[in-house]
């Protein structure tokens, strides 16, 4: 059987034999902090504008998950801008959708951050850069970033790297697969909170980092997608009267989710004589029966169990959001992403969130914005009194103030978290690189 070296054309020099020169690939570990900046001298064919440029996005696969949907969304925006969009990945269910919008797909397997598999990926990427006249590589994930950085060392192209949607744990900073994410000419972070941890540890200039949040489907999450009859049917199924308020607390129920504080806040409101609110906690598929049971026991101990509905009564999240009068995310610790709170505002709902992690970035509220421009409230974590105050303020808004806040929430979601908005932010990064190279 032929050796791996023979299959891939590698030849180890004999003792005393001179090392090969010319197009020699440096080891990944010995490469520069970032690849060389493309210039007319080292890459005279590089495009200087987005229209006509070729952008290669590298991701694990085209399966129906967030990274692939984001790449598909960016590809569609590139096509509209007159650019050429190529996605290099393993196949998946979104492959046909990618082709339908006019983008191209190249099979590319890249799941290694070391060894001969990584070197094989680097060789293939080098061939793609030359054959497809690639101007920008956008890498999603550590293995893609490592291969792209090495390939761009000898074939200068602009390199953009996306950090994962979930904030990188402190324990992972300094490790090889994390370091691979910080060598792009531009780094896209899902939030300022996620970016700060990386920029502080690796001392990355802030102007190399751009916050681009994960997009939401503002077509599905829109006030017009759920009619009044559907909302009335939901209320009837839950035995909620027309004059009762619905306080919705979506997301996984856990020790750190803050739902226990919601129970305590409901008790505080009852003690103050504030009545007429029903609390829906749908949970997620990850929520265990034990967590639900603990929450219900606590509600019983506080004497508010009759005000709580646990477990999802409908299959469509948009229906729950449409029925809600206020949406609460009472997390005690940073959560993976702010999608739920973005979706709520896309449905024109007032929101309440704790000031932890990335959540403050998803709500317009003092001190970031003046009171008259708020889309919701930010409260201190593990503070039921503060949470009760915010719920009371949200539910006692007069009709005009409630309408104005709802409009602001919808506009904020459309501009900051819609697919078009997020794609435009990404294309702006591409354009800035091409402009700077002119």
VOGU-3710 file (C-alpha; in Angstrom, 3 decimals, decimal comma):
1> xxxxxxxxxx> 0,000/0,000/0,000  1,307/3,450/-0,903  2,301/5,713/1,966  0,445/8,894/2,821  3,470/10,868/1,619  3,361/9,144/-1,753  -0,385/9,687/-2,164  -0,127/13,426/-1,532  3,165/13,951/-3,294  5,233/14,764/-0,237
11> xxxxxxxxxx> 8,936/13,923/-0,268  11,124/14,082/2,803  14,597/15,438/1,868  17,500/13,060/2,311  20,206/13,981/4,858  22,352/16,751/3,400  19,854/17,453/0,596  18,974/21,171/0,295  15,469/22,207/1,320  13,097/23,033/-1,548
21> xxxxxxxxxx> 12,871/26,700/-2,518  10,418/28,825/-4,434  6,747/28,085/-3,655  7,494/26,591/-0,246  4,638/26,541/2,221  5,529/27,799/5,716  4,208/25,791/8,610  0,944/27,060/10,073  2,589/27,715/13,436  5,343/29,829/11,857
31> xxxxxxxxxx> 3,025/32,026/9,813  2,517/35,749/10,461  -0,129/37,065/12,840  -2,235/37,882/9,793  -1,664/37,026/6,138  0,058/39,667/3,976  -2,181/42,549/2,976  -3,059/42,248/-0,722  -1,534/45,055/-2,786  -1,192/45,808/-6,510
41> xxxxxxxxxx> 2,379/44,555/-6,186  1,738/41,126/-4,669  -1,722/40,581/-6,183  -2,269/42,859/-9,199  -5,476/41,047/-10,235  -7,279/41,690/-6,946  -10,652/43,389/-7,345  -10,962/46,918/-5,947  -14,752/47,003/-5,651  -17,435/44,592/-4,510
51> xxxxxxxxxx> -19,183/44,422/-7,882  -17,135/41,899/-9,838  -15,254/40,611/-6,800  -15,168/36,916/-5,851  -15,913/36,027/-2,224  -15,227/32,507/-0,980  -17,002/31,473/2,227  -15,664/28,383/4,023  -17,896/26,538/6,484  -18,327/22,979/7,784
61> xxxxxxxxxx> -21,404/22,028/5,734  -24,618/23,249/4,151  -26,806/21,578/6,750  -29,772/23,584/8,011  -28,071/25,362/10,901  -27,181/28,947/11,758  -23,746/29,156/10,098  -24,986/27,745/6,802  -28,089/29,963/6,816  -25,879/32,984/7,454
71> xxxxxxxxxx> -23,582/32,046/4,556  -26,611/31,574/2,300  -27,931/34,980/3,332  -24,578/36,660/2,653  -24,288/34,873/-0,696  -27,663/36,207/-1,798  -26,633/39,744/-0,848  -23,358/39,348/-2,768  -25,206/38,253/-5,902  -27,493/41,283/-5,643
81> xxxxxxxxxx> -24,406/43,505/-5,312  -22,929/42,098/-8,521  -20,264/39,989/-6,833  -19,509/36,308/-7,304  -20,350/34,116/-4,309  -18,700/30,737/-3,720  -19,288/28,484/-0,724  -16,753/25,753/0,039  -18,086/23,102/2,409  -19,461/19,629/2,711
91> xxxxxxxxxx> -22,873/19,079/1,195  -26,183/19,573/2,990  -29,862/20,306/2,571  -29,222/23,969/1,740  -27,130/23,140/-1,339  -30,091/23,481/-3,704  -31,093/26,790/-2,090  -27,556/28,069/-2,620  -27,618/27,204/-6,311  -31,074/28,741/-6,774
101> xxxxxxxxxx> -29,850/32,190/-5,755  -26,989/31,996/-8,273  -24,137/31,166/-5,895  -21,606/28,381/-6,489  -20,723/25,453/-4,281  -17,389/23,633/-4,109  -17,043/20,444/-2,114  -14,540/21,021/0,650  -13,933/18,938/3,745  -12,128/20,827/6,466
111> xxxxxxxxxx> -12,530/19,588/10,026  -8,940/19,401/11,236  -6,748/21,978/12,983  -3,488/20,048/12,653  -1,636/17,358/10,739  -1,728/16,231/7,149  -5,488/16,727/6,855  -5,027/20,432/7,517  -2,162/20,616/5,013  -4,342/18,944/2,411
121> xxxxxxxxxx> -7,022/21,578/3,028  -4,422/24,338/2,647  -3,300/22,954/-0,720  -6,870/22,772/-1,959  -7,592/26,327/-0,823  -4,477/27,594/-2,595  -5,744/25,980/-5,788  -9,176/27,605/-5,304  -7,662/31,065/-4,784  -5,740/30,839/-8,039
131> xxxxxxxxxx> -8,324/29,038/-10,166  -11,344/31,072/-9,038  -9,524/34,448/-8,720  -10,686/34,789/-5,127  -10,539/38,289/-3,629  -11,912/37,655/-0,130  -12,024/34,506/1,993  -14,578/34,427/4,791  -13,830/31,595/7,220  -16,378/30,240/9,703
141> xxxxxxxxxx> -14,760/28,122/12,408  -11,243/27,348/13,618  -10,280/24,739/11,031  -11,424/26,952/8,163  -9,573/29,926/9,657  -6,320/27,980/10,039  -6,401/26,707/6,471  -7,409/30,090/5,055  -4,652/31,915/6,906  -1,975/29,554/5,630
151> xxxxxxxxxx> -3,324/29,583/2,061  -3,456/33,392/2,047  0,197/33,622/3,119  1,502/32,745/-0,347  -1,569/33,846/-2,309  -2,526/37,217/-0,798  -6,263/37,700/-0,388  -8,317/39,515/2,181  -9,245/37,258/5,095  -12,401/37,662/7,207
161> xxxxxxxxxx> -12,991/35,321/10,161  -16,263/34,892/12,076  -16,173/34,114/15,774  -18,666/31,461/16,934  -22,131/32,642/17,995  -21,590/31,377/21,537  -19,117/33,383/23,619  -15,746/31,635/23,811  -15,163/30,312/27,371  -12,233/31,812/29,262
171> xxxxxxxxxx> -10,725/28,336/29,547  -10,398/28,136/25,753  -8,516/31,400/25,285  -4,922/30,746/24,313  -5,612/27,342/22,794  -4,726/26,613/19,187  -8,259/26,358/17,834  -9,171/29,691/19,461  -6,048/31,478/18,249  -6,969/30,462/14,713
181> xxxxxxxxxx> -9,978/32,785/14,915  -8,033/35,998/15,510  -5,721/36,195/12,484  -8,111/37,696/9,934  -7,704/41,147/8,455  -11,211/41,620/9,874  -12,921/39,642/12,637  -16,712/39,426/12,840  -18,082/38,953/16,363  -21,705/38,125/17,259
191> xxxxxxxxxx> -21,672/40,725/20,051  -19,466/43,319/21,693  -19,440/41,083/24,776  -17,984/38,190/22,763  -15,524/40,496/21,002  -14,246/42,119/24,203  -13,109/38,832/25,691  -11,078/37,985/22,577  -9,694/41,457/21,884  -8,551/41,908/25,474
201> xxxxxxxxxx> -6,830/38,516/25,646  -5,075/38,751/22,274  -4,663/42,558/22,293  -6,385/42,929/18,950  -6,917/46,498/17,688  -10,588/47,356/17,991  -10,760/48,575/14,395  -10,140/45,005/13,190  -13,323/43,776/14,884  -16,886/44,370/13,695
211> xxxxxxxxxx> -19,994/43,256/15,576  -22,425/41,440/13,292  -25,197/39,662/15,257  -26,831/36,423/14,090  -29,794/37,254/11,831  -33,401/36,427/12,615  -36,250/35,703/10,220  -38,191/38,974/10,337  -40,659/37,511/7,851  -41,735/34,833/10,304
221> xxxxxxxxxx> -41,356/37,055/13,352  -43,522/39,977/12,290  -46,652/41,434/13,903  -48,703/40,611/10,809  -47,905/36,885/10,767  -50,325/35,994/13,579  -53,954/37,134/13,367  -56,216/38,117/16,242  -58,254/34,915/15,953  -55,162/32,745/16,505
231> xxxxxxxxxx> -54,253/34,781/19,585  -57,815/34,474/20,903  -57,708/30,699/20,398  -54,449/30,497/22,374  -55,894/32,522/25,223  -58,981/30,326/25,294  -56,869/27,170/25,361  -54,888/28,534/28,313  -58,015/29,894/30,036  -56,615/33,428/29,988
241> xxxxxxxxxx> -59,251/36,152/30,091  -59,235/39,002/27,586  -58,360/41,556/30,282  -55,408/39,591/31,688  -51,799/40,416/30,824  -49,450/37,757/29,450  -45,870/37,877/30,685  -43,843/35,488/28,503  -40,473/34,150/29,698  -39,103/32,010/26,844
251> xxxxxxxxxx> -35,849/30,065/26,761  -34,408/27,097/28,575  -35,331/26,754/32,244  -32,268/26,069/34,379  -30,590/27,104/37,599  -29,077/30,141/35,862  -32,025/31,097/33,669  -33,515/33,413/36,295  -37,028/31,979/36,167  -36,984/31,588/39,945
261> xxxxxxxxxx> -36,589/35,358/40,155  -39,641/35,719/37,930  -41,638/33,724/40,489  -40,363/35,992/43,254  -41,170/39,089/41,205  -44,727/37,849/40,673  -45,081/37,429/44,430  -43,842/40,987/44,981  -46,361/42,345/42,473  -49,187/40,424/44,145
271> xxxxxxxxxx> -48,155/41,832/47,530  -48,366/45,318/46,043  -51,888/44,669/44,791  -50,918/44,372/41,138  -53,144/41,677/39,691  -54,235/40,424/36,293  -50,940/38,991/35,011  -50,396/35,415/33,804  -46,846/34,070/33,405  -46,073/31,644/30,579
281> xxxxxxxxxx> -42,799/29,710/30,751  -42,683/27,462/27,653  -39,170/26,104/28,182  -37,259/24,340/25,411  -36,488/20,763/24,403  -33,384/21,011/26,618  -35,410/21,882/29,715  -35,545/18,891/32,051  -38,647/17,791/33,961  -36,678/18,316/37,162
291> xxxxxxxxxx> -36,123/21,997/36,356  -39,811/22,454/35,560  -40,751/20,678/38,788  -38,401/22,847/40,853  -39,877/25,987/39,314  -43,433/24,855/40,010  -42,590/23,898/43,611  -41,144/27,342/44,148  -44,283/28,928/42,664  -46,405/26,833/45,037
301> xxxxxxxxxx> -44,277/27,889/48,012  -44,785/31,537/47,032  -48,517/31,004/46,521  -48,474/32,071/42,859  -48,589/28,666/41,136  -52,029/29,416/39,666  -50,515/32,350/37,778  -47,941/30,190/35,950  -48,285/28,061/32,843  -45,311/25,747/32,305
311> xxxxxxxxxx> -44,637/23,853/29,094  -45,155/24,989/25,511  -48,848/25,055/24,571  -48,190/25,724/20,856  -45,686/24,613/18,249  -44,998/28,068/16,835  -42,894/30,528/18,851  -44,304/33,465/16,879  -47,807/32,726/18,214  -46,607/32,913/21,814
321> xxxxxxxxxx> -44,759/36,149/21,131  -47,783/37,639/19,393  -49,978/36,832/22,387  -47,516/38,255/24,929  -47,831/41,729/26,425  -44,212/41,746/27,608  -41,324/39,318/27,062  -38,851/38,679/29,889  -35,334/37,170/29,736  -34,262/37,115/33,426
331> xxxxxxxxxx> -30,915/35,322/32,911  -28,440/35,274/35,807  -25,413/34,462/33,636  -24,545/35,250/29,994  -26,632/33,265/27,503  -25,508/31,816/24,174  -27,207/34,440/22,009  -29,872/37,123/22,020  -32,090/35,623/19,337  -35,162/35,328/21,569
341> xxxxxxxxxx> -35,107/38,959/22,592  -34,484/40,053/19,000  -37,457/37,983/17,826  -39,679/39,495/20,511  -38,854/43,023/19,365  -39,419/41,989/15,752  -42,943/41,089/16,911  -43,194/44,658/18,312  -43,180/43,534/21,949  -41,731/45,365/24,968
351> xxxxxxxxxx> -38,841/43,370/26,416  -37,159/43,070/29,795  -33,681/41,575/30,127  -30,961/41,425/32,727  -27,725/43,368/32,300  -25,537/40,311/31,711  -23,451/39,219/28,742  -24,692/40,381/25,364  -28,281/41,071/26,453  -27,792/44,849/26,949
361> xxxxxxxxxx> -26,787/45,063/23,279  -30,193/43,703/22,264  -32,290/46,294/24,117  -32,459/50,053/23,691  -32,723/51,332/27,243  -31,071/53,852/29,584  -28,212/54,593/29,965  -27,481/53,574/26,375  -30,556/55,441/25,123  -32,761/58,134/26,658
371> xxxxxxxxxx> -35,997/56,951/28,212  -38,138/58,229/25,341  -36,248/55,998/22,869  -36,344/52,783/24,870  -37,548/49,468/23,420  -37,507/47,745/26,794  -35,981/47,583/30,251  -32,671/46,354/31,626  -32,652/45,076/35,206  -30,028/43,759/37,567
381> xxxxxxxxxx> -29,623/39,956/37,633  -30,838/38,121/40,723  -32,910/41,137/41,762  -36,650/40,256/41,894  -37,533/43,743/43,152  -35,949/45,390/40,105  -37,608/42,813/37,848  -41,012/43,435/39,454  -40,571/47,184/38,915  -39,831/46,716/35,209
391> xxxxxxxxxx> -42,781/44,348/34,688  -45,091/46,829/36,412  -43,852/49,708/34,251  -44,236/47,678/31,056  -47,780/46,560/31,858  -49,018/49,981/32,962  -47,960/51,957/29,884  -50,763/54,013/28,410  -51,942/53,081/24,921  -49,950/55,773/23,144
401> xxxxxxxxxx> -46,687/55,012/24,946  -47,158/51,287/24,365  -47,743/51,834/20,652  -44,711/54,092/20,274  -42,481/51,642/22,138  -43,746/48,755/19,995  -42,954/50,658/16,799  -39,435/51,442/18,035  -38,870/47,780/18,960  -39,962/46,631/15,509
411> xxxxxxxxxx> -37,779/49,220/13,758  -34,781/48,308/15,916  -35,156/44,605/15,089  -35,565/45,290/11,385  -32,469/47,480/11,160  -30,180/45,474/13,460  -31,193/41,805/13,280  -32,977/41,198/9,970  -31,317/39,075/7,313  -30,938/42,073/5,014
421> xxxxxxxxxx> -29,517/44,239/7,781  -26,982/41,652/8,926  -25,955/40,863/5,339  -25,482/44,583/4,656  -23,200/44,847/7,698  -21,120/41,922/6,415  -20,874/43,346/2,903  -19,797/46,669/4,401  -16,800/44,867/5,918  -15,950/43,324/2,542
431> xxxxxxxx> -16,249/46,703/0,832  -14,034/48,430/3,400  -11,274/45,893/2,739  -11,458/46,310/-1,015  -11,546/50,113/-0,692  -8,551/50,136/1,619  -6,580/48,094/-0,888  -7,256/50,477/-3,762
//
